[in-house]
Amino acid sequence: MSINDYAEPFAKVAEQVGPGVVQVKSGRGQGSGVLLDSRSVITNAHVVGNNPAPQITFADGVTRSGRVLATDRLYDLALVETEASREARVALAPEESIVPGKLVVAIGNPYGFGWTVTTGVVSSVDRMLGGLDGLIQTDAAINPGNSGGALVDLAGRLVGIPTLVLAHGQNIGFAIPSWQVDLVVDQFRRTGRAQHPWVGIAGATEVIDPVMSRALDLPERGVVVAGVEPSGPAARAGLQEFDMITGAEGVPTPSIQALRRAIRRTEVGATIRLEVLRSGRTYHRDIRVEEMPARVIEQ
């Protein structure tokens, strides 16, 4: 295989996706955005800041005004209404297709250099960093200005929205996964805001020795409850410290990330059924999901 054969798929993706990536200028700052349709741009909340009308520049050089429809700093996402100068959109990649080792292409506007293409792989998924979780880690070069742009697979589908990079790391960047983008955009469009589902527990992934788990017919992994918010939803449902949560709605939760993902996908006001292991016995607990209190968001 020649170097041209290797590079050709990346060139095709850049040509396909490039028109769907825009520059977003908000005051002195600038970043990138992705066209979801002819009138909608998704970008990072930190890119638009407090500017209600950022300037959107399309790949053909046309600049038009945008209007921020909704923004959420906890997800670091913002939805901007504009009028695209050409028909271009970026479809979302299925969540199950996003796995470590997958080849990806980042397209954005680092340091104002328009429509820059870098390549790499998905290094890991479900990373937690600060208030963000479920993040995709990638070694595709991401720099200031890439924020809000497109991280896509070789089919040109959106894997994630680049959001930050470790300043002292070597090619360690992070992107908000496409499933979160889809979830939040739907909420933005329906209600003008994002929900922050909350049940009031702190937990950690627990791995049980395989020999013991087989001998006692226990799951090998789960989430051990490290703390329960007094009078919170989980406390009212009877969860206690040192309970092990092994599933949510019949789906295993082998890690704290899996549990957080299940809770995040539950509408505020709806009930989530958790499978709980306590003293060797399995129980079911139905918890009514609430909106995360402001005091928790501000922590």
LOMI-805768 format. One record per residue: residue in one letter; x negated, y, z negated of N, C-alpha, C in turn. Coordinates in steps of 0.1 Angstrom, whole numbers, plus 5000, padded with zeros to 4 digits. Atoms other than C-alpha are relative to their C-alpha. Example, Ala and Ser with C-alpha at 12.3 -4.5 7.8 and 13.67 -1.06 7.14 Angstrom:
A499149885000487749554922499150125000
S500949895000486349894929500850114992
//
This chain:
M499149885000500050005000499150125000
S500849884999498650345010500650104990
I499649905009498850654988501350075006
N498849944994501450795013501249924997
D498950095002503650485008500550024985
Y499749985014503450544970500750144998
A499549865002504250924973501350025006
E498849974992507050894998501350004992
P498850005007509850804973500250134991
F499949885008508951104951500350125009
A499749894991508951344981501550005004
K498650014996512451214991500950054988
V499249955012513751274955499950154999
A500249865001512251624954500950075011
E499249944989513951704988501549994997
Q498650035003517251554976500550094988
V499649935013517351714941499750155000
G500449865001515552044946501150105002
P499049904998518552234960501050014988
G499150005012520452134928499450064988
V500749945011517952294905499850155002
V500049864999518052664898499150074989
Q500749925010516152934880501050084991
V499149935009517853094849499250114994
K500749895007516653434838501050074991
S499249945010517953584806499150094992
G500949905006516353904795498649985004
R501450024997512653854792499649855003
G500350144998512853474792500649955013
Q499550074988513353234820499849854998
G500150155001513952864824500649955013
S499450074989515752624847501449964997
G498750055002519152484852500349905011
V499650104990520952204871501550025004
L498649994995524052234893500849874998
L499250125001526751994882501150005011
D499149984989529152134909499750145005
S500349874994529452444930500250124991
R499749885009530452664900499449984986
S500450035014528752504870498549965000
V501450035003525152504858499949964985
I500350045013523952314828498550034997
T501449965003520852444810499949994985
N500250005014519352474775500650124993
A499549885007520952694749498950104997
H501149915003517552834741499650085012
V500349934988517152934777500950135002
V499149884998520253164778500050094988
G500149915012519753284742501450064997
N498849935003522353544734500550085012
N499649934988522653674769501349945006
P498850064995526253624781500149995015
A499950004985525453684818498649995006
P501450024994522053534829500150005015
Q500150004986520853564864499649865005
I500350134995520853244885499450025014
T500650004987518453204914500049865006
F499850134994519152924938498749975009
A501150044993516652724958499750075013
D500249924987517252934990499750144997
G500449875003516253244971501250104996
V498949925003519753384966500250014985
T499849985014520353534931501450054998
R498649965003523853564916500150004984
S499849995015525153654881500749874996
G499350115006526253374858500850054988
R499349975012528653374829500049884991
V500150115009528053164798501449964995
L498750055005531152954791500049954986
A500250065013529852774761498649974997
T501450035004526652714742500049934986
D500150075013525652484713498549984997
R501450015003522252514696499649864995
L500350135006522552174679499749905011
Y500350094989522651994712499050075010
D500849924992520552274728500550005015
L499450004987522952284758500950135002
A499149884996524752574776500649975013
L499450014987527252574804500350145005
V499949874994527152864828500849995013
E499249994988529652954854499450095010
T500649924990528353084887500749965013
E499550044987528953064924498849965009
A501250054993526452844942500050055015
S500149954987525152974975500049895010
R499950114991525152624990500549884992
E499550125006526652284983498949914995
A501150095006524352094959500549964986
R499750045014524951894928499149884997
V500850125005523051634907500949914992
A499250105007524851324897499249944987
L500650055012524251164863499649855001
A500550145000522250834858500849934989
P499450085010524050554839499049994988
E500850015012522850534803499249875000
E500750135001521950164806498849995010
S501150004990519550244835498850074995
I501149925006517350464813499249924990
V500750095009514750234799498550045001
P501449985000511050264790499349945012
G500750044988508750244820500750045013
K499349954988511350384845499350125005
L500649894993509850614870500950125001
V499249885000511050974867499350115007
V500649884993510551304885500650124992
A499649885006510751644867500050115010
I500049894991511851944888500550124992
G499649885007511952294873499150125004
N500749884997510252634872499050044989
P500949975011507352624848499250135002
Y500749875000505852964840500450085012
G499549924989507953104868499649955013
F500450054987506352894895501249915005
G498750064996509552794914499949865005
W499750134994510652444921498749925000
T501250085001507652254908500449864997
V499750145002507651874909498949934993
T501050095007505851644884500649864999
T499550145001506151264880499549944988
G500450085012505851014852501049894998
V499150115004507750744834500850044987
V499449995013510250724806499149934990
S500950065009507950664777500749934989
S499250065011510650594751501350065000
V498749945001514250654744500450014985
D499549995013516250744713499150064990
R500949935009513650974698500850104992
M499449905008514651204670498950114997
L501049895002512851544667500850124995
G499349895005514051814644501549974999
G498550035000517851854648500549935012
L499650084988517851674681499849854999
D500250145000518351304685500449945013
G499750074988518751044712499150055012
L500849944990515951224731499249895008
I500850084991514151074761498650054999
Q501449964999510351084758499449975013
T500650024986508451124791498650065000
D501449954998504851174802500050095013
A499949914989506051374833499750144994
A500549875006504351714828501250104999
I498949905003506851964812499350124993
N500649885006505852314805501150114998
P499049895002507652644794500550045014
G499449974987510052724822500749885006
N499350134996510952354828501249984992
S498850025009513452374800501350035007
G498749994993516952324813500049945014
G500150064987515752164845500549865001
A499550144997516151814859498949904998
L500850125001514551494849500849895007
V499250094992515751244875499349875003
D500550134996515250884886499750005015
L500350004986514150774921501249995009
A498749994993517850764931500550145000
G499649865001517951134924501150034990
R499049995010520251084894499450064987
L500549935012519951304863499849904988
V500450085012518151114835500250084988
G500049915012517951414812499750145004
I500349864999517551784807498850034991
P501249975008513951874796500350114990
T499649905011514152064763498850054993
L501149955008510752074746498849915003
V501250074999507151954746499250014988
L500949995012504651874718498850085005
A501049914996502252164721498649945000
H501350065002499251964709499949865005
G500050144995500251634725499449995014
Q500450024986499051484758501149945008
N498950044992501951474782501149934991
I498950055009504551424754501150105001
G498949914999507751584765501349934997
F498850065004511351534756501250065008
A498849964992514751554775501249954993
I498750035005518351554764500649905009
P499650114991519751224778501350045007
S498849974992522451234805501349974993
W498750035007525051064783500450114991
Q499649895008524851354759500450125008
V499649894991524951604787501549985004
D498650034996528151434800501050024989
L499149995012529751424765500250154997
V499949865004528951784757500750095011
V499449934989529951924791501549985000
D498650035001533351744788500650084989
Q499549935011533851904754500050155003
F500149854997532752254766501250035009
R499049974990535252234795501449984994
R498750025006538152104773500350104989
T499749925012537752314742499250134999
G500949885001535052574749498949994989
R501050025010532852424722499649854999
A500450145002530952104713500449964986
Q499750065013532051874684498749954994
H501250065007529551754658500649904990
P499450105009531051434644499149964988
W500750025013530051354608500749914991
V499450095010530651084583499450024986
G500649975014528351204554499249894994
I501050105005525650934551498650045005
A501350004996521950924553499549855001
G500450144999520350604565498749985007
A501350034994517250424578500149865006
T500050134994516650134601499349904991
E500550105008516049814582499849875008
V500250134993514449494596499949894989
I500150125010515049164577499149905006
D500950114995512548884579500849905007
P499250094992513748654607500349874993
V499850135007513348344585501150024990
M499049985010515448494557501350025007
S498849974994518048624581500749875006
R499550134995518448274597500549924988
A499750085011518548104563501350054993
L498849945007521248344549501050045010
D499049964990523048394582500350155000
L499949865001522348764581499450065014
P500649944988521649004610498650044998
E501549975001517949074617499850154998
R500249865001518449454619501350074996
G498849925003520849714606499550144994
V500349875006521050054589500350004985
V499850005014520550074552500450144996
V499549875004522550354536499150054988
A501049955010520050574517500750114992
G499349895007522550844506501450015005
V498649984996526350914506500450134995
E499649875003527651264506501349994991
P498950005009529951304475501350065007
S498749964995533651334486500050025015
G500050004986532551304522500849885006
P499250104993534351074548499549864996
A500550135003532050774541500349964985
A499850025014532350814503501549964998
R498650025002536150824505500449865006
A499750134995536050504526499349894992
G500650105009534050324499498649965003
L501450044998530550314513499150044989
Q500949985011527750294488498650005004
E501450014997524050334487499649865000
F500550134998522150024498500949915008
D499250074991525049904519499249995013
M500650004987523749784553501150005011
I499049994989525749894584499449925011
T500550094989525449624611500750025013
G499349984988527949744636501050114999
A499049894999530350014648501049965011
E499050044990533549924666499749885007
G500350134995532349574671498749995008
V501350004993529049684687498950014989
P501150005009525749604668499450144999
T500749875003523949904652498649964994
P501350045005520349774649499150114996
S500849885004518950124643500850124996
I499349885004519850454628500450085013
Q499649934987519750594664501349945006
A498850064995522350344675501250044992
L498949965008524550434646500450145002
R499749864997524250804652500650025013
R499449994986525050754689501549964999
A498650045001528250564680500950104993
I499249905007529350834655500250125010
R499949884992528551114680501049985011
R499150034990530750944706501449994995
T498650005005533750944683500550144998
E499449875001536151234685500250044985
V499749955013536451444654501549984997
G498650035003539751334637500349865002
A499850144997539450984650499449914989
T500650095010538550674630499049915006
I501050104995535450464634499949894990
R500150115009535250114620498649955000
L501450045002531950014606500049864993
E500350135006530749664597498950024990
V500849975011529149674563499649874993
L500550125008526949404546499750054986
R500249975014527049414508500049874992
S500250125008525749144485500349875007
G499850124992525748894513501349985006
R498750014994529248954524500350125009
T499749894990530549154554501450064998
Y498849935002533249414550500250095012
H499749904990534949654574500550124993
R499649885006535350014565500450105011
D499549914991537450254585499850154995
I500449865004536050614583500650105010
R499549894992537850924595498950105003
V501149914996535251134614500450144998
E499749855002535051504604499050085008
E501049914994533351804619498950034990
M501149985009529951854604500150144993
P499949875007530052124577498950095004
A501049904996528252444584498849994992
R501250015009525952394554499149895005
V500850114995524752074570499350045012
I500649954987524152234604498950104997
E501049905003522252514588498749954993
Q501150055008519852284569498849985010
//
